[in-house]
Amino acid sequence: MERQVVVFKLGEKEYAIDILEVQEIQRYIEPTEVPNAPSFVKGIINLRGEIIPIFDINERFGKPPVQIDEGTKIIIVMVGDRKAGFIVNDVHEVLRISTDMISQVPDTIGGRVREFLKGVIKYQDRLILWIDVEKLFSEEEKEALAQI
């Protein structure tokens, strides 16, 4: 079975999410801070009249925040029944992959990032970490997002 994934960079590493989980990709907009918001929320943006919480996926992985520059993007996804956006260094491409290109997450990948992965995509000479968007937030965090 073939599927498509959106490939993006966080620092020097390549990550992917299923294209069906992506609502849209936006150039970076500085989020407005929200008092008393959960710590993973960087703020909110107004996207065509819709208020969308924004978070830093790198911080989610226990790493330093994404460095903002002219290539920075926000990927808008559905989290439960709510849209949310995450900040990435750049969006590279959409790849068509087959199931034989997907491997389980190796034991050598440790840290918090491991718990958010579906697998590793082997594409040509690249290894791309495939993120499971549903695992990025606990049920309590999804409920907190719904309150923003």
KEVODO-993467 format. One record per residue (C-alpha): y, z, x. Coordinates in steps of 0.1 Angstrom, whole numbers, always signed. Layout:
N
PT    c2    c3    c1
PT     Y     Z     X
...
This chain:
148
PT    c2    c3    c1
PT    +0    +0    +0
PT   +34    -9   +13
PT   +66   +11    +8
PT  +101   +10   +21
PT  +119   +38   +40
PT  +155   +43   +50
PT  +158   +51   +87
PT  +186   +72  +100
PT  +195   +92  +131
PT  +202  +129  +137
PT  +212  +132  +173
PT  +188  +110  +193
PT  +159  +113  +169
PT  +150   +88  +142
PT  +140  +101  +107
PT  +131   +83   +75
PT  +131   +90   +38
PT  +115   +70   +10
PT  +139   +44    -3
PT  +130   +55   -39
PT  +146   +89   -32
PT  +179   +74   -21
PT  +206   +71   -47
PT  +232   +56   -24
PT  +246   +57   +12
PT  +283   +66   +17
PT  +306   +66   +46
PT  +314  +102   +56
PT  +339  +120   +34
PT  +351  +154   +45
PT  +336  +179   +20
PT  +358  +205    +3
PT  +345  +240   +11
PT  +331  +260   -18
PT  +336  +298   -18
PT  +303  +318   -22
PT  +282  +287   -19
PT  +248  +290    -3
PT  +250  +288   +35
PT  +233  +254   +37
PT  +260  +238   +16
PT  +289  +224   +37
PT  +310  +217    +6
PT  +314  +193   -22
PT  +327  +157   -26
PT  +340  +139   -56
PT  +322  +106   -58
PT  +335   +85   -87
PT  +341  +116  -108
PT  +308  +133  -100
PT  +308  +165   -80
PT  +281  +164   -53
PT  +271  +192   -30
PT  +268  +182    +7
PT  +246  +198   +33
PT  +239  +193   +70
PT  +202  +184   +74
PT  +203  +192  +111
PT  +212  +228  +103
PT  +184  +228   +78
PT  +161  +221  +107
PT  +175  +250  +127
PT  +195  +228  +150
PT  +233  +224  +158
PT  +254  +207  +131
PT  +257  +169  +130
PT  +285  +157  +152
PT  +309  +138  +130
PT  +322  +104  +142
PT  +330   +69  +129
PT  +293   +62  +123
PT  +285   +93  +103
PT  +271   +87   +68
PT  +262  +107   +37
PT  +228   +99   +21
PT  +229  +108   -16
PT  +195  +118   -30
PT  +181  +135   -61
PT  +171  +172   -56
PT  +153  +182   -88
PT  +176  +169  -115
PT  +208  +171   -94
PT  +223  +148   -68
PT  +230  +161   -34
PT  +241  +145    -1
PT  +231  +151   +34
PT  +251  +143   +65
PT  +235  +120   +92
PT  +247  +105  +124
PT  +240   +69  +112
PT  +218   +49   +89
PT  +200   +22  +109
PT  +178    +1   +86
PT  +153    -2   +58
PT  +118    -7   +70
PT   +87   -19   +51
PT   +58    +2   +61
PT   +21    +3   +53
PT    -1   +34   +50
PT   -19   +26   +83
PT   +15   +31  +101
PT   +16   +67   +88
PT    +0   +96  +108
PT    -1  +133  +101
PT   +25  +155  +117
PT   +11  +164  +152
PT    +8  +200  +163
PT   +33  +192  +191
PT   +61  +190  +165
PT   +71  +226  +160
PT  +101  +246  +147
PT  +115  +244  +112
PT  +115  +206  +111
PT   +77  +206  +108
PT   +78  +222   +73
PT  +100  +194   +59
PT   +79  +164   +71
PT   +55  +141   +52
PT   +42  +125   +84
PT   +51  +104  +114
PT   +56   +66  +111
PT   +45   +45  +140
PT   +66   +14  +140
PT   +63   -10  +169
PT   +70   +13  +199
PT   +89   +39  +178
PT   +79   +72  +163
PT   +99   +80  +132
PT   +97  +114  +115
PT   +93  +110   +77
PT  +111  +137   +57
PT   +99  +150   +23
PT  +131  +154    +4
PT  +114  +177   -22
PT  +105  +202    +6
PT  +141  +205   +19
PT  +150  +231    -8
PT  +131  +260   -23
PT  +131  +265   -60
PT  +158  +291   -57
PT  +180  +268   -36
PT  +175  +240   -62
PT  +187  +264   -89
PT  +217  +274   -67
PT  +226  +237   -63
PT  +225  +233  -100
PT  +252  +260  -103
PT  +277  +242   -81
